Structures are given as C-alpha cells and as structure tokens.
Amino acid sequence: MIYLQKEEDHLMFMWPHRLSEGKNESVTSLDLLDSDLAQELSRTESFVYITKFKSIPAFMGSLCLNLFEKQTFMG
C-alpha cells in the first residue's frame, strides 16, 4: 500500500486450509492475520466492510481511499 506512513506496515491474509480433501469446497473468506496495522485498522470505520459485509475488496478500497485522502491535499 503506497500511502502508508511506515514502510514496515503491512497486512497479511491467510488462505484457509481445506479440512476435508477430495471434496469440491470453495473458499468463502480469508483470515486477516494479526499485526500492529491490523489492530489499528480494526478501530476504523473501514473495518465494517470485513466484519459486517465480509468483503475484503471493499475494505481495501476504503482503506486506500482514506490513506490517499490523508496524504493528498484536496482543496
């Protein structure tokens, strides 16, 4: 994410392991792994896209827009 303040800030998602082999199960969600940034973002309005709507793309879009707005003067 190019708009973060620190280069070491990162988000990592884990693809869940399939519990039963041989079955055609589709993955319906990813897990957001714990990090300082993840904890900080869990207290923002953007986090509702993960918790309520289960949408990582909406969360990432909202996050990028918020970070962009913080670093770009919109006058």
C-alpha positions as CSV (number, residue, x, y, z in Angstrom):
1,M,0.0,0.0,0.0
2,I,1.7,3.1,-1.2
3,Y,0.0,5.6,1.1
4,L,1.1,4.2,4.5
5,Q,3.3,6.2,6.7
6,K,5.8,3.4,7.6
7,E,7.4,1.0,5.1
8,E,7.1,-1.9,7.6
9,D,3.3,-1.5,7.8
10,H,1.7,-4.5,6.1
11,L,-1.5,-6.6,6.1
12,M,-1.3,-10.3,5.6
13,F,-4.3,-12.6,4.8
14,M,-4.3,-16.3,5.2
15,W,-6.0,-18.7,2.8
16,P,-7.8,-21.2,5.0
17,H,-6.8,-24.8,4.8
18,R,-9.3,-27.3,3.4
19,L,-10.5,-29.6,6.1
20,S,-11.6,-32.5,4.0
21,E,-9.6,-33.5,1.0
22,G,-11.3,-34.7,-2.1
23,K,-14.4,-32.6,-1.7
24,N,-15.0,-29.6,-4.0
25,E,-15.3,-26.9,-1.3
26,S,-14.9,-23.3,-2.3
27,V,-13.2,-20.8,0.0
28,T,-15.6,-18.1,1.1
29,S,-13.3,-15.9,3.2
30,L,-9.7,-15.2,4.1
31,D,-8.4,-14.6,7.5
32,L,-6.7,-11.2,8.4
33,L,-3.6,-12.0,10.4
34,D,-2.7,-10.1,13.5
35,S,-0.3,-7.2,13.1
36,D,0.1,-3.7,14.6
37,L,-1.5,-2.2,11.5
38,A,-4.4,-4.8,11.5
39,Q,-5.1,-3.9,15.2
40,E,-5.0,-0.1,14.3
41,L,-7.3,-0.6,11.3
42,S,-9.8,-2.7,13.3
43,R,-10.7,0.5,15.1
44,T,-11.6,2.4,11.9
45,E,-14.8,2.8,10.0
46,S,-13.4,0.9,7.1
47,F,-13.2,-2.3,9.2
48,V,-17.0,-2.7,8.9
49,Y,-16.5,-3.9,5.4
50,I,-14.8,-7.0,6.8
51,T,-16.9,-7.6,9.9
52,K,-20.4,-6.8,8.6
53,F,-20.2,-7.3,4.9
54,K,-17.4,-9.9,4.7
55,S,-15.8,-8.0,1.8
56,I,-12.0,-7.7,1.7
57,P,-12.1,-5.8,-1.6
58,A,-14.5,-3.2,-0.2
59,F,-12.2,-2.9,2.9
60,M,-9.1,-2.5,0.8
61,G,-10.8,0.1,-1.4
62,S,-12.0,2.1,1.6
63,L,-8.6,1.8,3.2
64,C,-6.7,3.0,0.1
65,L,-9.1,5.9,-0.3
66,N,-8.8,7.0,3.3
67,L,-5.0,6.8,3.2
68,F,-4.9,8.7,-0.2
69,E,-7.1,11.4,1.3
70,K,-4.8,11.8,4.3
71,Q,-1.8,12.3,2.1
72,T,-3.3,14.4,-0.7
73,F,-4.5,17.9,-0.2
74,M,-8.0,18.1,-1.6
75,G,-8.7,21.8,-1.6
